[in-house]
């Protein structure tokens, strides 16, 4: 019942920034945890960041190293991922996903999420 659409991807040089947004429809979105995942060419999907339903609890992959920040605005049904100090290895398709059964802490694995967006391409050049 939740539909997600990513936006904000693009091409940036190493060290630059991008802000991804995930717009959602569906009555359960505001009660859902939302995660960001990415998949580079030829590689497995990996967890990036997640946020619980009220935005009070966030989780990040260790590889992010403090460069990314996840936030949400439930009044606008959006979740954002601010990405700074981008590296070429950040190049991937980025997906947002929603888990309407999440507990207090958002999951860090993709199988926990029921709804997925189509993805947004992020390319970081060296």
JOLIN-V767059 format. One record per residue. N is the residue number from 1. PSI is psi in whole degrees, -180 to 180 (* if undefined). Layout:
BEGIN
<<N | PSI> <N | PSI>>
END
This chain:
BEGIN
<<1 | -4> <2 | 129> <3 | 131> <4 | 140> <5 | 121> <6 | 150> <7 | 164> <8 | 0> <9 | 171> <10 | -165> <11 | 127> <12 | 158> <13 | 156> <14 | 136> <15 | -11> <16 | -175> <17 | 152> <18 | 152> <19 | 115> <20 | 144> <21 | 146> <22 | 108> <23 | 139> <24 | 149> <25 | 153> <26 | 139> <27 | -19> <28 | -3> <29 | -44> <30 | -15> <31 | 7> <32 | 145> <33 | 148> <34 | 132> <35 | 154> <36 | 131> <37 | 160> <38 | 154> <39 | 116> <40 | 158> <41 | 129> <42 | 8> <43 | 165> <44 | 154> <45 | 139> <46 | 152> <47 | 142> <48 | -57> <49 | 159> <50 | 160> <51 | 142> <52 | -180> <53 | -35> <54 | 4> <55 | 5> <56 | -22> <57 | 126> <58 | 151> <59 | 147> <60 | 147> <61 | 146> <62 | -32> <63 | -17> <64 | -33> <65 | 39> <66 | 6> <67 | -21> <68 | 152> <69 | 128> <70 | 143> <71 | 165> <72 | 154> <73 | 96> <74 | -26> <75 | -29> <76 | 1> <77 | 48> <78 | 149> <79 | 135> <80 | 155> <81 | 106> <82 | 122> <83 | 117> <84 | 164> <85 | 49> <86 | 146> <87 | 156> <88 | -33> <89 | -8> <90 | -8> <91 | 124> <92 | 171> <93 | 128> <94 | 131> <95 | 141> <96 | 151> <97 | 150> <98 | 139> <99 | 104> <100 | -6> <101 | 13> <102 | 147> <103 | -148> <104 | -37> <105 | 135> <106 | 148> <107 | 155> <108 | 18> <109 | 143> <110 | -29> <111 | -14> <112 | -14> <113 | 135> <114 | -30> <115 | 137> <116 | 144> <117 | 179> <118 | -15> <119 | 154> <120 | 131> <121 | 129> <122 | 122> <123 | 125> <124 | 118> <125 | 151> <126 | *>>
END
